[in-house]
Amino acid sequence: MGALRIVLTIIFILVSIVLATIILMQEGKSAGLGVISGAADTYWGKNKGRSLEGKLEKITKILAVAFMLMAIILNMNIF
């Protein structure tokens, strides 16, 4: 059981490092004054899910869930 806890801890540390890196790679959400005039509805704004920014958001969500689940599992002391 001790080896499994060590492996989970190493994976937890790797997930946290990757999560922090991906969060820092993302652009800010402030659209500025473009929101007032409607200039934010561009081609890239509508197809954001297919762009790199959309992929980074999906990966961030997945890693955040994995981070929280692993934190809960490691904190339960069942291993």
PDB file of N, CA, C and O in Angstrom, chain B, residues numbered from 101:
ATOM      1  N   MET B 101       0.810  -1.192   0.000  1.00  0.00           N
ATOM      2  CA  MET B 101       0.000   0.000   0.000  1.00  0.00           C
ATOM      3  C   MET B 101       0.858   1.263   0.000  1.00  0.00           C
ATOM      4  O   MET B 101       0.445   2.285  -0.548  1.00  0.00           O
ATOM      5  N   GLY B 102       2.034   1.208   0.600  1.00  0.00           N
ATOM      6  CA  GLY B 102       2.898   2.378   0.649  1.00  0.00           C
ATOM      7  C   GLY B 102       3.414   2.778  -0.727  1.00  0.00           C
ATOM      8  O   GLY B 102       3.579   3.963  -1.017  1.00  0.00           O
ATOM      9  N   ALA B 103       3.670   1.772  -1.580  1.00  0.00           N
ATOM     10  CA  ALA B 103       4.161   2.067  -2.930  1.00  0.00           C
ATOM     11  C   ALA B 103       3.087   2.755  -3.756  1.00  0.00           C
ATOM     12  O   ALA B 103       3.394   3.640  -4.554  1.00  0.00           O
ATOM     13  N   LEU B 104       1.827   2.359  -3.576  1.00  0.00           N
ATOM     14  CA  LEU B 104       0.726   2.987  -4.309  1.00  0.00           C
ATOM     15  C   LEU B 104       0.562   4.448  -3.907  1.00  0.00           C
ATOM     16  O   LEU B 104       0.276   5.300  -4.748  1.00  0.00           O
ATOM     17  N   ARG B 105       0.743   4.735  -2.626  1.00  0.00           N
ATOM     18  CA  ARG B 105       0.642   6.123  -2.160  1.00  0.00           C
ATOM     19  C   ARG B 105       1.770   6.976  -2.738  1.00  0.00           C
ATOM     20  O   ARG B 105       1.553   8.137  -3.085  1.00  0.00           O
ATOM     21  N   ILE B 106       2.955   6.414  -2.840  1.00  0.00           N
ATOM     22  CA  ILE B 106       4.078   7.148  -3.426  1.00  0.00           C
ATOM     23  C   ILE B 106       3.818   7.435  -4.901  1.00  0.00           C
ATOM     24  O   ILE B 106       4.081   8.540  -5.373  1.00  0.00           O
ATOM     25  N   VAL B 107       3.305   6.450  -5.627  1.00  0.00           N
ATOM     26  CA  VAL B 107       3.000   6.637  -7.044  1.00  0.00           C
ATOM     27  C   VAL B 107       1.916   7.698  -7.218  1.00  0.00           C
ATOM     28  O   VAL B 107       2.032   8.563  -8.086  1.00  0.00           O
ATOM     29  N   LEU B 108       0.865   7.640  -6.404  1.00  0.00           N
ATOM     30  CA  LEU B 108      -0.205   8.636  -6.484  1.00  0.00           C
ATOM     31  C   LEU B 108       0.306  10.032  -6.136  1.00  0.00           C
ATOM     32  O   LEU B 108      -0.125  11.015  -6.737  1.00  0.00           O
ATOM     33  N   THR B 109       1.210  10.125  -5.182  1.00  0.00           N
ATOM     34  CA  THR B 109       1.778  11.418  -4.818  1.00  0.00           C
ATOM     35  C   THR B 109       2.613  11.990  -5.952  1.00  0.00           C
ATOM     36  O   THR B 109       2.553  13.192  -6.211  1.00  0.00           O
ATOM     37  N   ILE B 110       3.382  11.166  -6.625  1.00  0.00           N
ATOM     38  CA  ILE B 110       4.183  11.622  -7.764  1.00  0.00           C
ATOM     39  C   ILE B 110       3.279  12.086  -8.897  1.00  0.00           C
ATOM     40  O   ILE B 110       3.535  13.121  -9.512  1.00  0.00           O
ATOM     41  N   ILE B 111       2.216  11.323  -9.178  1.00  0.00           N
ATOM     42  CA  ILE B 111       1.268  11.729 -10.221  1.00  0.00           C
ATOM     43  C   ILE B 111       0.580  13.030  -9.830  1.00  0.00           C
ATOM     44  O   ILE B 111       0.352  13.892 -10.679  1.00  0.00           O
ATOM     45  N   PHE B 112       0.250  13.175  -8.560  1.00  0.00           N
ATOM     46  CA  PHE B 112      -0.389  14.391  -8.060  1.00  0.00           C
ATOM     47  C   PHE B 112       0.509  15.607  -8.266  1.00  0.00           C
ATOM     48  O   PHE B 112       0.037  16.669  -8.673  1.00  0.00           O
ATOM     49  N   ILE B 113       1.781  15.454  -7.991  1.00  0.00           N
ATOM     50  CA  ILE B 113       2.735  16.558  -8.169  1.00  0.00           C
ATOM     51  C   ILE B 113       2.872  16.913  -9.651  1.00  0.00           C
ATOM     52  O   ILE B 113       2.917  18.090 -10.008  1.00  0.00           O
ATOM     53  N   LEU B 114       2.938  15.896 -10.511  1.00  0.00           N
ATOM     54  CA  LEU B 114       3.043  16.150 -11.946  1.00  0.00           C
ATOM     55  C   LEU B 114       1.796  16.848 -12.480  1.00  0.00           C
ATOM     56  O   LEU B 114       1.902  17.772 -13.287  1.00  0.00           O
ATOM     57  N   VAL B 115       0.609  16.413 -12.035  1.00  0.00           N
ATOM     58  CA  VAL B 115      -0.639  17.047 -12.465  1.00  0.00           C
ATOM     59  C   VAL B 115      -0.665  18.504 -12.016  1.00  0.00           C
ATOM     60  O   VAL B 115      -1.103  19.374 -12.769  1.00  0.00           O
ATOM     61  N   SER B 116      -0.203  18.780 -10.802  1.00  0.00           N
ATOM     62  CA  SER B 116      -0.226  20.159 -10.320  1.00  0.00           C
ATOM     63  C   SER B 116       0.734  21.049 -11.102  1.00  0.00           C
ATOM     64  O   SER B 116       0.416  22.209 -11.365  1.00  0.00           O
ATOM     65  N   ILE B 117       1.884  20.536 -11.474  1.00  0.00           N
ATOM     66  CA  ILE B 117       2.839  21.321 -12.260  1.00  0.00           C
ATOM     67  C   ILE B 117       2.291  21.591 -13.655  1.00  0.00           C
ATOM     68  O   ILE B 117       2.377  22.715 -14.149  1.00  0.00           O
ATOM     69  N   VAL B 118       1.729  20.572 -14.289  1.00  0.00           N
ATOM     70  CA  VAL B 118       1.163  20.745 -15.629  1.00  0.00           C
ATOM     71  C   VAL B 118      -0.033  21.691 -15.586  1.00  0.00           C
ATOM     72  O   VAL B 118      -0.197  22.518 -16.483  1.00  0.00           O
ATOM     73  N   LEU B 119      -0.866  21.579 -14.561  1.00  0.00           N
ATOM     74  CA  LEU B 119      -2.019  22.456 -14.418  1.00  0.00           C
ATOM     75  C   LEU B 119      -1.587  23.917 -14.276  1.00  0.00           C
ATOM     76  O   LEU B 119      -2.164  24.799 -14.912  1.00  0.00           O
ATOM     77  N   ALA B 120      -0.593  24.169 -13.460  1.00  0.00           N
ATOM     78  CA  ALA B 120      -0.101  25.540 -13.286  1.00  0.00           C
ATOM     79  C   ALA B 120       0.486  26.084 -14.587  1.00  0.00           C
ATOM     80  O   ALA B 120       0.291  27.255 -14.912  1.00  0.00           O
ATOM     81  N   THR B 121       1.196  25.253 -15.326  1.00  0.00           N
ATOM     82  CA  THR B 121       1.786  25.677 -16.593  1.00  0.00           C
ATOM     83  C   THR B 121       0.711  26.021 -17.620  1.00  0.00           C
ATOM     84  O   THR B 121       0.808  27.031 -18.316  1.00  0.00           O
ATOM     85  N   ILE B 122      -0.306  25.181 -17.707  1.00  0.00           N
ATOM     86  CA  ILE B 122      -1.367  25.421 -18.686  1.00  0.00           C
ATOM     87  C   ILE B 122      -2.171  26.664 -18.317  1.00  0.00           C
ATOM     88  O   ILE B 122      -2.579  27.416 -19.202  1.00  0.00           O
ATOM     89  N   ILE B 123      -2.399  26.887 -17.048  1.00  0.00           N
ATOM     90  CA  ILE B 123      -3.122  28.090 -16.633  1.00  0.00           C
ATOM     91  C   ILE B 123      -2.323  29.339 -17.009  1.00  0.00           C
ATOM     92  O   ILE B 123      -2.902  30.331 -17.451  1.00  0.00           O
ATOM     93  N   LEU B 124      -1.014  29.300 -16.841  1.00  0.00           N
ATOM     94  CA  LEU B 124      -0.188  30.451 -17.195  1.00  0.00           C
ATOM     95  C   LEU B 124      -0.097  30.660 -18.704  1.00  0.00           C
ATOM     96  O   LEU B 124       0.190  31.773 -19.145  1.00  0.00           O
ATOM     97  N   MET B 125      -0.331  29.629 -19.500  1.00  0.00           N
ATOM     98  CA  MET B 125      -0.280  29.750 -20.949  1.00  0.00           C
ATOM     99  C   MET B 125      -1.530  30.412 -21.521  1.00  0.00           C
ATOM    100  O   MET B 125      -1.496  30.916 -22.643  1.00  0.00           O
ATOM    101  N   GLN B 126      -2.623  30.421 -20.777  1.00  0.00           N
ATOM    102  CA  GLN B 126      -3.879  30.956 -21.292  1.00  0.00           C
ATOM    103  C   GLN B 126      -3.870  32.471 -21.310  1.00  0.00           C
ATOM    104  O   GLN B 126      -3.170  33.127 -20.538  1.00  0.00           O
ATOM    105  N   GLU B 127      -4.680  33.009 -22.226  1.00  0.00           N
ATOM    106  CA  GLU B 127      -4.816  34.454 -22.330  1.00  0.00           C
ATOM    107  C   GLU B 127      -5.817  34.943 -21.298  1.00  0.00           C
ATOM    108  O   GLU B 127      -6.602  34.162 -20.761  1.00  0.00           O
ATOM    109  N   GLY B 128      -5.784  36.240 -21.024  1.00  0.00           N
ATOM    110  CA  GLY B 128      -6.728  36.833 -20.098  1.00  0.00           C
ATOM    111  C   GLY B 128      -8.136  36.853 -20.680  1.00  0.00           C
ATOM    112  O   GLY B 128      -8.313  36.816 -21.898  1.00  0.00           O
ATOM    113  N   LYS B 129      -9.126  36.911 -19.813  1.00  0.00           N
ATOM    114  CA  LYS B 129     -10.519  36.891 -20.256  1.00  0.00           C
ATOM    115  C   LYS B 129     -11.087  38.276 -20.486  1.00  0.00           C
ATOM    116  O   LYS B 129     -12.230  38.395 -20.927  1.00  0.00           O
ATOM    117  N   SER B 130     -10.340  39.314 -20.209  1.00  0.00           N
ATOM    118  CA  SER B 130     -10.869  40.661 -20.375  1.00  0.00           C
ATOM    119  C   SER B 130     -10.924  41.005 -21.861  1.00  0.00           C
ATOM    120  O   SER B 130      -9.912  40.963 -22.561  1.00  0.00           O
ATOM    121  N   ALA B 131     -12.117  41.341 -22.324  1.00  0.00           N
ATOM    122  CA  ALA B 131     -12.303  41.668 -23.731  1.00  0.00           C
ATOM    123  C   ALA B 131     -12.150  43.161 -23.982  1.00  0.00           C
ATOM    124  O   ALA B 131     -12.117  43.593 -25.135  1.00  0.00           O
ATOM    125  N   GLY B 132     -12.058  43.942 -22.936  1.00  0.00           N
ATOM    126  CA  GLY B 132     -11.878  45.374 -23.087  1.00  0.00           C
ATOM    127  C   GLY B 132     -13.144  46.059 -23.553  1.00  0.00           C
ATOM    128  O   GLY B 132     -14.249  45.627 -23.223  1.00  0.00           O
ATOM    129  N   LEU B 133     -12.988  47.133 -24.325  1.00  0.00           N
ATOM    130  CA  LEU B 133     -14.142  47.881 -24.800  1.00  0.00           C
ATOM    131  C   LEU B 133     -14.811  47.216 -25.995  1.00  0.00           C
ATOM    132  O   LEU B 133     -15.856  47.684 -26.446  1.00  0.00           O
ATOM    133  N   GLY B 134     -14.246  46.154 -26.510  1.00  0.00           N
ATOM    134  CA  GLY B 134     -14.859  45.442 -27.633  1.00  0.00           C
ATOM    135  C   GLY B 134     -16.189  44.819 -27.270  1.00  0.00           C
ATOM    136  O   GLY B 134     -17.023  44.594 -28.147  1.00  0.00           O
ATOM    137  N   VAL B 135     -16.403  44.541 -26.019  1.00  0.00           N
ATOM    138  CA  VAL B 135     -17.663  43.948 -25.572  1.00  0.00           C
ATOM    139  C   VAL B 135     -18.810  44.941 -25.731  1.00  0.00           C
ATOM    140  O   VAL B 135     -19.931  44.550 -26.057  1.00  0.00           O
ATOM    141  N   ILE B 136     -18.534  46.216 -25.504  1.00  0.00           N
ATOM    142  CA  ILE B 136     -19.581  47.232 -25.581  1.00  0.00           C
ATOM    143  C   ILE B 136     -20.091  47.385 -27.010  1.00  0.00           C
ATOM    144  O   ILE B 136     -21.299  47.461 -27.235  1.00  0.00           O
ATOM    145  N   SER B 137     -19.186  47.428 -27.964  1.00  0.00           N
ATOM    146  CA  SER B 137     -19.588  47.654 -29.351  1.00  0.00           C
ATOM    147  C   SER B 137     -19.928  46.372 -30.088  1.00  0.00           C
ATOM    148  O   SER B 137     -20.406  46.433 -31.221  1.00  0.00           O
ATOM    149  N   GLY B 138     -19.700  45.224 -29.492  1.00  0.00           N
ATOM    150  CA  GLY B 138     -20.001  43.958 -30.154  1.00  0.00           C
ATOM    151  C   GLY B 138     -18.869  43.465 -31.021  1.00  0.00           C
ATOM    152  O   GLY B 138     -19.061  42.544 -31.815  1.00  0.00           O
ATOM    153  N   ALA B 139     -17.708  44.043 -30.895  1.00  0.00           N
ATOM    154  CA  ALA B 139     -16.569  43.641 -31.721  1.00  0.00           C
ATOM    155  C   ALA B 139     -15.961  42.322 -31.262  1.00  0.00           C
ATOM    156  O   ALA B 139     -15.063  41.796 -31.919  1.00  0.00           O
ATOM    157  N   ALA B 140     -16.433  41.786 -30.158  1.00  0.00           N
ATOM    158  CA  ALA B 140     -15.872  40.540 -29.644  1.00  0.00           C
ATOM    159  C   ALA B 140     -16.361  39.325 -30.424  1.00  0.00           C
ATOM    160  O   ALA B 140     -15.782  38.245 -30.304  1.00  0.00           O
ATOM    161  N   ASP B 141     -17.429  39.483 -31.229  1.00  0.00           N
ATOM    162  CA  ASP B 141     -17.962  38.371 -32.018  1.00  0.00           C
ATOM    163  C   ASP B 141     -17.204  38.248 -33.326  1.00  0.00           C
ATOM    164  O   ASP B 141     -17.733  38.575 -34.389  1.00  0.00           O
ATOM    165  N   THR B 142     -15.993  37.787 -33.255  1.00  0.00           N
ATOM    166  CA  THR B 142     -15.187  37.579 -34.436  1.00  0.00           C
ATOM    167  C   THR B 142     -15.183  36.098 -34.770  1.00  0.00           C
ATOM    168  O   THR B 142     -15.804  35.295 -34.074  1.00  0.00           O
ATOM    169  N   TYR B 143     -14.487  35.744 -35.828  1.00  0.00           N
ATOM    170  CA  TYR B 143     -14.387  34.340 -36.221  1.00  0.00           C
ATOM    171  C   TYR B 143     -13.744  33.517 -35.118  1.00  0.00           C
ATOM    172  O   TYR B 143     -14.201  32.414 -34.818  1.00  0.00           O
ATOM    173  N   TRP B 144     -12.684  34.044 -34.510  1.00  0.00           N
ATOM    174  CA  TRP B 144     -11.983  33.302 -33.461  1.00  0.00           C
ATOM    175  C   TRP B 144     -12.821  33.206 -32.199  1.00  0.00           C
ATOM    176  O   TRP B 144     -12.715  32.227 -31.460  1.00  0.00           O
ATOM    177  N   GLY B 145     -13.658  34.212 -31.940  1.00  0.00           N
ATOM    178  CA  GLY B 145     -14.523  34.162 -30.772  1.00  0.00           C
ATOM    179  C   GLY B 145     -15.601  33.104 -30.901  1.00  0.00           C
ATOM    180  O   GLY B 145     -15.965  32.453 -29.922  1.00  0.00           O
ATOM    181  N   LYS B 146     -16.113  32.935 -32.120  1.00  0.00           N
ATOM    182  CA  LYS B 146     -17.175  31.952 -32.344  1.00  0.00           C
ATOM    183  C   LYS B 146     -16.636  30.522 -32.408  1.00  0.00           C
ATOM    184  O   LYS B 146     -17.319  29.586 -31.994  1.00  0.00           O
ATOM    185  N   ASN B 147     -15.435  30.348 -32.915  1.00  0.00           N
ATOM    186  CA  ASN B 147     -14.841  29.017 -33.066  1.00  0.00           C
ATOM    187  C   ASN B 147     -13.752  28.776 -32.035  1.00  0.00           C
ATOM    188  O   ASN B 147     -12.720  28.177 -32.338  1.00  0.00           O
ATOM    189  N   LYS B 148     -13.982  29.237 -30.835  1.00  0.00           N
ATOM    190  CA  LYS B 148     -12.958  29.152 -29.797  1.00  0.00           C
ATOM    191  C   LYS B 148     -12.684  27.707 -29.379  1.00  0.00           C
ATOM    192  O   LYS B 148     -11.566  27.387 -28.975  1.00  0.00           O
ATOM    193  N   GLY B 149     -13.680  26.838 -29.470  1.00  0.00           N
ATOM    194  CA  GLY B 149     -13.497  25.449 -29.065  1.00  0.00           C
ATOM    195  C   GLY B 149     -12.516  24.701 -29.935  1.00  0.00           C
ATOM    196  O   GLY B 149     -11.924  23.715 -29.494  1.00  0.00           O
ATOM    197  N   ARG B 150     -12.332  25.147 -31.160  1.00  0.00           N
ATOM    198  CA  ARG B 150     -11.417  24.475 -32.084  1.00  0.00           C
ATOM    199  C   ARG B 150     -10.012  25.063 -32.051  1.00  0.00           C
ATOM    200  O   ARG B 150      -9.082  24.482 -32.610  1.00  0.00           O
ATOM    201  N   SER B 151      -9.859  26.192 -31.410  1.00  0.00           N
ATOM    202  CA  SER B 151      -8.557  26.853 -31.384  1.00  0.00           C
ATOM    203  C   SER B 151      -7.702  26.313 -30.237  1.00  0.00           C
ATOM    204  O   SER B 151      -8.147  25.494 -29.434  1.00  0.00           O
ATOM    205  N   LEU B 152      -6.484  26.791 -30.190  1.00  0.00           N
ATOM    206  CA  LEU B 152      -5.566  26.385 -29.120  1.00  0.00           C
ATOM    207  C   LEU B 152      -6.103  26.821 -27.759  1.00  0.00           C
ATOM    208  O   LEU B 152      -5.988  26.091 -26.775  1.00  0.00           O
ATOM    209  N   GLU B 153      -6.688  28.010 -27.712  1.00  0.00           N
ATOM    210  CA  GLU B 153      -7.241  28.515 -26.444  1.00  0.00           C
ATOM    211  C   GLU B 153      -8.373  27.623 -25.939  1.00  0.00           C
ATOM    212  O   GLU B 153      -8.480  27.371 -24.739  1.00  0.00           O
ATOM    213  N   GLY B 154      -9.212  27.148 -26.850  1.00  0.00           N
ATOM    214  CA  GLY B 154     -10.297  26.252 -26.459  1.00  0.00           C
ATOM    215  C   GLY B 154      -9.778  24.923 -25.937  1.00  0.00           C
ATOM    216  O   GLY B 154     -10.313  24.369 -24.977  1.00  0.00           O
ATOM    217  N   LYS B 155      -8.737  24.418 -26.573  1.00  0.00           N
ATOM    218  CA  LYS B 155      -8.139  23.154 -26.121  1.00  0.00           C
ATOM    219  C   LYS B 155      -7.489  23.317 -24.749  1.00  0.00           C
ATOM    220  O   LYS B 155      -7.567  22.425 -23.904  1.00  0.00           O
ATOM    221  N   LEU B 156      -6.846  24.470 -24.536  1.00  0.00           N
ATOM    222  CA  LEU B 156      -6.233  24.717 -23.231  1.00  0.00           C
ATOM    223  C   LEU B 156      -7.293  24.781 -22.129  1.00  0.00           C
ATOM    224  O   LEU B 156      -7.062  24.316 -21.014  1.00  0.00           O
ATOM    225  N   GLU B 157      -8.451  25.357 -22.443  1.00  0.00           N
ATOM    226  CA  GLU B 157      -9.533  25.413 -21.453  1.00  0.00           C
ATOM    227  C   GLU B 157     -10.045  24.020 -21.107  1.00  0.00           C
ATOM    228  O   GLU B 157     -10.293  23.722 -19.939  1.00  0.00           O
ATOM    229  N   LYS B 158     -10.205  23.164 -22.118  1.00  0.00           N
ATOM    230  CA  LYS B 158     -10.681  21.798 -21.871  1.00  0.00           C
ATOM    231  C   LYS B 158      -9.670  21.010 -21.036  1.00  0.00           C
ATOM    232  O   LYS B 158     -10.043  20.302 -20.101  1.00  0.00           O
ATOM    233  N   ILE B 159      -8.394  21.139 -21.382  1.00  0.00           N
ATOM    234  CA  ILE B 159      -7.357  20.434 -20.637  1.00  0.00           C
ATOM    235  C   ILE B 159      -7.306  20.945 -19.197  1.00  0.00           C
ATOM    236  O   ILE B 159      -7.097  20.167 -18.267  1.00  0.00           O
ATOM    237  N   THR B 160      -7.497  22.255 -19.017  1.00  0.00           N
ATOM    238  CA  THR B 160      -7.496  22.833 -17.676  1.00  0.00           C
ATOM    239  C   THR B 160      -8.611  22.252 -16.829  1.00  0.00           C
ATOM    240  O   THR B 160      -8.401  21.920 -15.663  1.00  0.00           O
ATOM    241  N   LYS B 161      -9.794  22.128 -17.408  1.00  0.00           N
ATOM    242  CA  LYS B 161     -10.933  21.563 -16.668  1.00  0.00           C
ATOM    243  C   LYS B 161     -10.676  20.115 -16.269  1.00  0.00           C
ATOM    244  O   LYS B 161     -10.962  19.714 -15.141  1.00  0.00           O
ATOM    245  N   ILE B 162     -10.135  19.335 -17.200  1.00  0.00           N
ATOM    246  CA  ILE B 162      -9.860  17.924 -16.917  1.00  0.00           C
ATOM    247  C   ILE B 162      -8.798  17.787 -15.822  1.00  0.00           C
ATOM    248  O   ILE B 162      -8.955  16.996 -14.892  1.00  0.00           O
ATOM    249  N   LEU B 163      -7.716  18.563 -15.941  1.00  0.00           N
ATOM    250  CA  LEU B 163      -6.656  18.490 -14.940  1.00  0.00           C
ATOM    251  C   LEU B 163      -7.103  19.014 -13.582  1.00  0.00           C
ATOM    252  O   LEU B 163      -6.652  18.518 -12.550  1.00  0.00           O
ATOM    253  N   ALA B 164      -7.990  20.014 -13.572  1.00  0.00           N
ATOM    254  CA  ALA B 164      -8.488  20.536 -12.292  1.00  0.00           C
ATOM    255  C   ALA B 164      -9.326  19.483 -11.572  1.00  0.00           C
ATOM    256  O   ALA B 164      -9.225  19.335 -10.354  1.00  0.00           O
ATOM    257  N   VAL B 165     -10.152  18.754 -12.318  1.00  0.00           N
ATOM    258  CA  VAL B 165     -10.945  17.681 -11.709  1.00  0.00           C
ATOM    259  C   VAL B 165     -10.030  16.571 -11.203  1.00  0.00           C
ATOM    260  O   VAL B 165     -10.226  16.055 -10.103  1.00  0.00           O
ATOM    261  N   ALA B 166      -9.027  16.202 -12.007  1.00  0.00           N
ATOM    262  CA  ALA B 166      -8.081  15.167 -11.584  1.00  0.00           C
ATOM    263  C   ALA B 166      -7.318  15.607 -10.340  1.00  0.00           C
ATOM    264  O   ALA B 166      -7.090  14.805  -9.434  1.00  0.00           O
ATOM    265  N   PHE B 167      -6.924  16.871 -10.292  1.00  0.00           N
ATOM    266  CA  PHE B 167      -6.214  17.407  -9.141  1.00  0.00           C
ATOM    267  C   PHE B 167      -7.063  17.308  -7.875  1.00  0.00           C
ATOM    268  O   PHE B 167      -6.585  16.873  -6.828  1.00  0.00           O
ATOM    269  N   MET B 168      -8.326  17.716  -7.985  1.00  0.00           N
ATOM    270  CA  MET B 168      -9.202  17.682  -6.806  1.00  0.00           C
ATOM    271  C   MET B 168      -9.479  16.244  -6.344  1.00  0.00           C
ATOM    272  O   MET B 168      -9.453  15.956  -5.148  1.00  0.00           O
ATOM    273  N   LEU B 169      -9.741  15.356  -7.290  1.00  0.00           N
ATOM    274  CA  LEU B 169      -9.998  13.966  -6.916  1.00  0.00           C
ATOM    275  C   LEU B 169      -8.779  13.317  -6.262  1.00  0.00           C
ATOM    276  O   LEU B 169      -8.907  12.599  -5.271  1.00  0.00           O
ATOM    277  N   MET B 170      -7.613  13.571  -6.817  1.00  0.00           N
ATOM    278  CA  MET B 170      -6.405  12.985  -6.231  1.00  0.00           C
ATOM    279  C   MET B 170      -6.112  13.586  -4.863  1.00  0.00           C
ATOM    280  O   MET B 170      -5.629  12.885  -3.975  1.00  0.00           O
ATOM    281  N   ALA B 171      -6.397  14.869  -4.678  1.00  0.00           N
ATOM    282  CA  ALA B 171      -6.196  15.488  -3.372  1.00  0.00           C
ATOM    283  C   ALA B 171      -7.119  14.853  -2.335  1.00  0.00           C
ATOM    284  O   ALA B 171      -6.708  14.605  -1.202  1.00  0.00           O
ATOM    285  N   ILE B 172      -8.350  14.594  -2.719  1.00  0.00           N
ATOM    286  CA  ILE B 172      -9.300  13.950  -1.798  1.00  0.00           C
ATOM    287  C   ILE B 172      -8.859  12.529  -1.488  1.00  0.00           C
ATOM    288  O   ILE B 172      -8.880  12.113  -0.330  1.00  0.00           O
ATOM    289  N   ILE B 173      -8.462  11.784  -2.503  1.00  0.00           N
ATOM    290  CA  ILE B 173      -8.041  10.393  -2.304  1.00  0.00           C
ATOM    291  C   ILE B 173      -6.794  10.318  -1.413  1.00  0.00           C
ATOM    292  O   ILE B 173      -6.719   9.486  -0.509  1.00  0.00           O
ATOM    293  N   LEU B 174      -5.824  11.190  -1.676  1.00  0.00           N
ATOM    294  CA  LEU B 174      -4.610  11.166  -0.860  1.00  0.00           C
ATOM    295  C   LEU B 174      -4.863  11.619   0.577  1.00  0.00           C
ATOM    296  O   LEU B 174      -4.149  11.217   1.495  1.00  0.00           O
ATOM    297  N   ASN B 175      -5.865  12.442   0.762  1.00  0.00           N
ATOM    298  CA  ASN B 175      -6.160  12.949   2.100  1.00  0.00           C
ATOM    299  C   ASN B 175      -6.975  11.954   2.934  1.00  0.00           C
ATOM    300  O   ASN B 175      -7.044  12.089   4.155  1.00  0.00           O
ATOM    301  N   MET B 176      -7.581  10.972   2.298  1.00  0.00           N
ATOM    302  CA  MET B 176      -8.398   9.981   3.024  1.00  0.00           C
ATOM    303  C   MET B 176      -7.577   8.981   3.823  1.00  0.00           C
ATOM    304  O   MET B 176      -8.106   8.313   4.712  1.00  0.00           O
ATOM    305  N   ASN B 177      -6.303   8.871   3.519  1.00  0.00           N
ATOM    306  CA  ASN B 177      -5.387   7.939   4.203  1.00  0.00           C
ATOM    307  C   ASN B 177      -5.854   6.489   4.110  1.00  0.00           C
ATOM    308  O   ASN B 177      -5.731   5.740   5.080  1.00  0.00           O
ATOM    309  N   ILE B 178      -6.385   6.085   2.962  1.00  0.00           N
ATOM    310  CA  ILE B 178      -6.771   4.678   2.785  1.00  0.00           C
ATOM    311  C   ILE B 178      -5.628   3.867   2.191  1.00  0.00           C
ATOM    312  O   ILE B 178      -5.682   2.638   2.162  1.00  0.00           O
ATOM    313  N   PHE B 179      -4.594   4.554   1.719  1.00  0.00           N
ATOM    314  CA  PHE B 179      -3.447   3.836   1.145  1.00  0.00           C
ATOM    315  C   PHE B 179      -2.272   3.916   2.086  1.00  0.00           C
ATOM    316  O   PHE B 179      -1.206   3.375   1.790  1.00  0.00           O
TER     317      PHE B 179
END
